[in-house]
Amino acid sequence: MELRGIQETEVQSPADQAPHAFDGISAKSSKAKIAAANAVQFLAGMNGNGRLAGAFTNVHISARLGIGGTLVVGSISQILAYALVLWKPPFPLFACSFFFSGLGVAYQDAQSNAFVANLDNAYRWLGILHAIFGVGALVSPLAATAIASRTPHWHYYFIILLGLASANLVVIIWAFWPSLLKVQPSKSTDSPSKELWTALTQRPVWVLSGFFFLYVGAEITAGGYVVEFLISVRNGEPSSVGYVASGFWGGLALGRVVLADITNILGERRMIFVYIAIAIALQLLFWLVPNIIASAVVVSLLGFIIAPFFPVGISVLIKLLPKELHVAAVGLTATIGQAGSAAFPFMTGAIASAKGVGVLQPIMIALLGGMCVLWFLMPRVSEHPE
């Protein structure tokens, strides 16, 4: 899950170095800048295509290889992706590496969430699982910036990812070794294709997919544009405000651990509404109080308060659906949700280019309002007893 957190910022840090894959292009050329922007968008699209392929093939791989085997396939796919980047291949192969990376994350995301969600005290373990995502998102920009500022060899960053992916593979094999080559018998008599289709017809899958789409879009937009906002609108010094985004991701990681038990005790459905209301209040404070120190504190609190949204959403979805649909449903909702990580930062960037980065706050409030509506539309768990 830490690799997933790193990868969420990967397309916004080392992937921004993708234009270097074009040998002989001058960075001062306007045509080169256009090519650079198009290259980054293309890489994000390839990563999204990998996730989409993973969402629709997950159940088929799992039916043949089981949870452990599918996790191994996902980990190997990531290792292949990072090894390709380190090889510094021609751009078409470089782009393919992002497809394999997205595919690997999709397999591991669905399997790990479905596995953890069926453990005792699943709400707590889901919080920890997704907190590790926050840690990955926290350290990734710091590592990428440190490497990029000290060496022209931007691809060295992927040595870290390759090492983590390799360690991840070893841990998966060790953890699932007793059942690695054994497919767990399913209570369902349906084929994987039928299970996938059944998951696609479930109302909670689509409502939660929309919720995740807005949430992940808000999460990545807030973490990605806050520094630019503080520099452009609040006239902050880049050296002083550059680490404010780290406070957001740190708050996200901490909140997923600290708020897990509180949310479970007071009620998952109720507390998400409470957290959304607090998040909107924090956004208004950030917008209306022109103080950089206050803004930095508010950003960290925002990350903390929206932290439970993703793990709680997975927890509720698992409770609403029969076990045989868990892998397909989680894979689909996570994939559609991750589309928000590409769509909304792109849309925010386009609007900011035309209207200024000050549009960040109205966009964030609108996203939170949309999430509130979709969460209201989620069926209550009591309406769908197992």
C-alpha positions in Angstrom: 0.0 0.0 0.0 3.0 2.3 0.6 3.9 1.7 -3.1 0.4 2.8 -4.1 0.9 6.0 -2.1 4.2 6.6 -3.8 2.7 5.9 -7.2 -0.1 8.4 -6.7 2.5 11.1 -6.5 4.8 9.3 -9.0 2.8 10.6 -12.0 3.2 14.1 -10.5 6.9 14.0 -9.7 9.3 11.7 -11.6 6.7 11.4 -14.4 7.0 15.1 -14.8 10.6 14.3 -15.8 9.2 12.1 -18.6 10.1 14.7 -21.3 13.8 13.8 -20.6 13.0 10.5 -22.3 13.1 12.6 -25.5 16.7 12.8 -26.3 17.9 16.1 -27.8 14.9 18.3 -27.0 15.6 21.7 -25.6 13.7 22.6 -22.4 13.6 26.2 -23.6 11.7 25.4 -26.7 8.0 26.1 -26.6 7.4 23.1 -28.7 9.3 21.0 -26.2 7.1 22.4 -23.4 4.0 21.3 -25.3 5.6 17.9 -25.9 6.4 17.7 -22.2 2.9 18.4 -21.1 1.4 15.9 -23.6 3.9 13.3 -22.5 2.9 13.6 -18.9 -0.8 13.4 -19.8 -0.1 10.3 -21.9 1.8 8.6 -19.1 -1.1 9.3 -16.7 -3.4 7.8 -19.3 -1.3 4.7 -19.7 -1.3 4.3 -15.9 -5.1 4.6 -15.8 -5.4 2.1 -18.6 -3.4 -0.4 -16.6 -5.7 0.1 -13.6 -8.7 -0.4 -15.8 -7.3 -3.6 -17.3 -6.6 -4.8 -13.7 -10.1 -4.0 -12.6 -11.6 -6.2 -15.3 -9.1 -9.1 -15.1 -8.7 -9.2 -11.3 -11.5 -11.8 -10.7 -10.2 -14.0 -13.5 -6.6 -14.1 -12.1 -7.9 -14.5 -8.6 -10.1 -17.5 -9.6 -7.0 -19.3 -10.9 -4.2 -18.2 -8.5 -6.0 -17.1 -5.3 -5.3 -14.0 -3.3 -1.6 -14.7 -2.8 -0.9 -15.6 -6.4 -2.7 -12.5 -7.7 -0.7 -10.3 -5.3 2.5 -11.9 -6.6 1.4 -11.2 -10.2 0.7 -7.6 -9.3 4.1 -7.2 -7.5 6.0 -8.7 -10.5 4.1 -6.3 -12.8 5.4 -3.3 -10.7 8.9 -4.7 -10.7 8.8 -5.0 -14.5 7.6 -1.4 -14.7 10.4 0.1 -12.6 13.1 -2.1 -14.2 11.9 -0.8 -17.6 12.3 2.8 -16.5 15.7 2.2 -15.1 16.8 0.8 -18.4 15.9 4.2 -20.0 14.2 2.7 -23.0 12.7 4.5 -26.0 9.6 6.5 -25.1 7.0 3.9 -26.2 8.5 1.3 -23.8 8.8 4.0 -21.2 5.1 4.6 -21.5 4.3 0.9 -21.3 6.1 0.8 -17.9 3.3 3.0 -16.5 0.7 0.6 -17.9 2.4 -2.3 -16.0 2.7 -0.2 -12.9 -1.0 0.7 -13.0 -1.9 -3.0 -13.6 0.2 -4.1 -10.6 -1.4 -1.6 -8.3 -4.9 -2.5 -9.4 -4.3 -6.2 -8.6 -2.7 -5.5 -5.2 -5.3 -2.8 -4.3 -8.3 -5.0 -4.8 -6.8 -8.1 -3.2 -5.3 -6.4 -0.2 -8.5 -4.5 0.6 -10.7 -7.5 0.1 -8.4 -9.6 2.3 -8.1 -7.1 5.1 -11.8 -6.2 5.1 -12.7 -9.8 6.0 -10.4 -9.8 9.1 -11.6 -9.3 12.7 -11.7 -5.6 13.6 -11.5 -4.9 9.8 -12.2 -1.2 10.3 -8.9 -0.8 12.3 -6.8 -2.8 9.8 -8.3 -0.9 6.9 -7.3 2.3 8.6 -3.7 1.0 9.1 -3.5 -0.3 5.5 -4.5 3.1 4.1 -2.4 5.0 6.5 0.6 3.3 4.9 -0.7 4.8 1.6 -0.4 8.2 3.3 3.1 7.5 4.4 4.0 6.7 0.8 2.4 9.8 -0.5 4.3 11.8 2.1 7.8 10.5 1.4 7.5 10.3 -2.4 7.8 14.0 -3.3 10.5 14.5 -0.7 12.6 11.6 -2.2 11.9 12.7 -5.8 12.8 16.3 -5.0 16.0 15.3 -3.2 17.2 13.1 -6.1 16.2 15.7 -8.8 18.1 18.5 -7.0 21.3 16.5 -6.5 21.7 14.7 -9.8 20.6 15.1 -13.4 19.8 11.4 -13.5 16.1 11.7 -12.6 15.4 8.0 -13.2 17.5 7.1 -10.1 14.2 7.7 -8.2 12.9 4.5 -9.6 15.7 2.6 -7.9 13.8 3.2 -4.7 10.6 2.0 -6.2 12.3 -1.1 -7.6 13.8 -1.9 -4.2 10.4 -1.4 -2.5 8.6 -3.5 -5.1 11.2 -6.3 -4.7 10.8 -6.3 -0.9 7.1 -6.3 -1.3 7.3 -9.4 -3.5 9.4 -11.2 -0.9 7.0 -10.3 1.9 3.9 -11.5 -0.1 5.6 -14.8 -0.9 6.5 -15.3 2.7 3.0 -14.3 4.0 1.0 -16.4 1.6 3.5 -19.3 1.0 1.3 -22.1 2.6 -1.6 -21.3 0.2 0.3 -19.6 -2.6 -0.4 -22.2 -5.3 -3.7 -23.3 -3.9 -6.9 -21.6 -5.0 -9.4 -21.2 -2.1 -12.7 -22.8 -3.0 -15.4 -20.3 -3.6 -19.0 -20.6 -2.3 -20.2 -19.1 -5.5 -21.0 -21.3 -8.5 -20.8 -18.3 -10.9 -18.0 -17.9 -13.3 -15.5 -14.9 -12.8 -17.2 -13.1 -15.7 -20.6 -13.6 -14.1 -19.3 -12.3 -10.7 -17.8 -9.2 -12.4 -21.1 -8.5 -14.2 -23.1 -9.0 -10.9 -20.7 -6.5 -9.2 -21.4 -4.0 -12.0 -25.1 -4.2 -11.4 -24.9 -3.4 -7.6 -26.0 0.1 -6.7 -23.5 0.5 -3.8 -20.6 -0.2 -6.3 -21.6 2.8 -8.5 -22.5 5.2 -5.7 -19.3 4.5 -3.9 -17.3 4.7 -7.1 -18.7 8.2 -7.6 -17.9 9.1 -4.0 -14.3 7.8 -4.4 -14.0 9.6 -7.7 -14.7 12.9 -6.0 -12.8 12.1 -2.9 -9.5 11.0 -4.6 -9.8 14.0 -6.9 -10.1 16.3 -3.8 -7.3 14.5 -2.1 -4.8 14.8 -4.9 -5.9 18.3 -5.8 -5.5 19.5 -2.3 -2.2 17.8 -1.8 -0.9 19.0 -5.2 -2.0 22.6 -5.5 -1.8 23.9 -2.0 1.8 25.0 -2.3 1.1 26.8 -5.6 -1.9 28.5 -4.0 0.2 29.7 -1.0 2.9 31.1 -3.3 0.7 32.7 -5.9 -2.2 34.0 -3.8 -0.6 34.4 -0.3 2.8 35.5 -1.6 4.6 32.8 0.5 8.2 32.0 0.1 8.7 28.7 -1.8 11.4 27.7 0.7 8.9 28.2 3.6 5.7 26.8 2.1 7.2 24.0 0.1 6.6 21.4 2.8 3.0 22.4 3.6 1.8 19.6 1.3 3.8 17.1 3.4 1.6 18.2 6.4 -1.5 17.3 4.4 -0.2 13.8 3.7 1.1 13.4 7.2 -2.3 14.3 8.6 -3.9 11.8 6.2 -1.7 9.0 7.5 -2.2 9.9 11.1 -6.0 10.4 10.8 -6.5 6.9 9.3 -5.1 5.3 12.4 -6.4 7.7 15.1 -9.9 8.1 13.8 -10.6 4.4 13.0 -11.9 3.4 16.4 -13.8 6.7 16.9 -15.5 6.3 13.6 -16.5 2.7 14.3 -17.9 3.5 17.8 -19.9 6.5 16.7 -21.1 5.1 13.4 -19.4 5.0 10.0 -22.3 6.6 8.1 -22.9 9.4 10.7 -19.2 10.2 11.1 -18.6 10.7 7.4 -21.2 13.4 7.3 -19.6 15.0 10.4 -16.1 14.8 8.8 -17.4 16.4 5.6 -19.0 19.3 7.5 -15.7 19.8 9.4 -13.7 19.6 6.1 -15.9 22.3 4.5 -15.4 24.5 7.6 -11.7 24.0 7.3 -11.7 24.9 3.6 -13.6 28.1 4.4 -11.0 29.0 7.0 -8.2 28.3 4.6 -10.0 30.5 2.0 -11.0 33.4 4.2 -8.1 33.7 6.6 -5.1 35.1 4.7 -2.4 33.8 7.1 0.2 31.3 5.9 0.8 29.8 9.3 -2.9 29.3 9.8 -3.2 27.9 6.3 -0.5 25.3 7.0 -2.2 24.2 10.2 -5.6 24.0 8.4 -4.1 21.9 5.5 -2.7 19.4 8.0 -6.1 19.2 9.8 -7.9 18.8 6.5 -5.7 15.8 5.7 -6.4 14.4 9.1 -10.2 14.9 9.0 -10.8 13.4 5.5 -8.4 10.5 6.2 -11.2 7.9 7.1 -13.2 8.4 3.9 -11.5 5.7 1.8 -11.1 3.0 4.4 -14.6 3.6 5.7 -16.0 3.4 2.2 -14.3 0.0 1.6 -15.6 -1.2 5.0 -19.2 -0.3 4.2 -19.0 -1.7 0.7 -17.7 -5.1 2.0 -20.6 -5.2 4.5 -23.2 -4.5 1.8 -22.1 -7.2 -0.7 -21.7 -11.0 -0.5 -18.1 -12.2 -0.1 -17.8 -13.6 -3.6 -18.2 -10.1 -5.0 -15.7 -8.4 -2.8 -12.6 -8.5 -5.1 -14.6 -7.4 -8.2 -16.4 -4.6 -6.4 -13.3 -3.2 -4.6 -11.3 -3.4 -7.8 -14.0 -1.5 -9.7 -14.6 1.2 -7.1 -10.9 1.8 -6.5 -10.2 2.0 -10.3 -13.0 4.5 -10.9 -11.9 6.4 -7.8 -8.4 6.7 -9.0 -9.6 8.2 -12.3 -10.4 11.2 -10.1 -6.7 11.6 -9.2 -6.1 12.3 -12.9 -9.3 14.1 -13.9 -9.7 16.7 -11.2 -6.0 17.9 -10.9 -6.1 18.3 -14.7 -9.4 20.2 -14.6 -8.2 22.3 -11.7 -5.0 23.1 -13.6 -6.9 24.1 -16.7 -9.3 26.3 -14.8 -6.4 27.8 -12.7 -4.6 28.6 -16.0 -7.6 30.7 -17.1 -8.9 32.1 -13.8 -6.0 31.8 -11.4 -5.1 29.3 -8.7 -7.5 31.0 -6.4 -10.2 28.7 -7.8 -8.8 25.9 -5.7 -11.1 26.6 -2.7 -14.4 26.8 -4.5 -13.6 23.6 -6.4 -12.7 21.8 -3.1 -15.9 22.9 -1.4 -17.9 21.7 -4.5 -16.2 18.3 -4.4 -16.9 17.9 -0.7 -20.6 18.9 -1.3 -20.8 16.3 -4.0 -19.4 13.7 -1.7 -22.0 14.5 0.9 -24.8 13.9 -1.6 -23.3 10.6 -2.8 -22.7 9.4 0.8 -26.4 10.1 1.5 -27.3 7.9 -1.4 -25.3 4.9 -0.1 -27.6 2.2 1.3 -27.5 1.7 5.0 -25.7 -1.5 6.1 -28.8 -2.7 7.9 -30.7 -2.6 4.6 -28.4 -5.3 3.2 -27.9 -8.0 5.8 -25.4 -10.7 4.8 
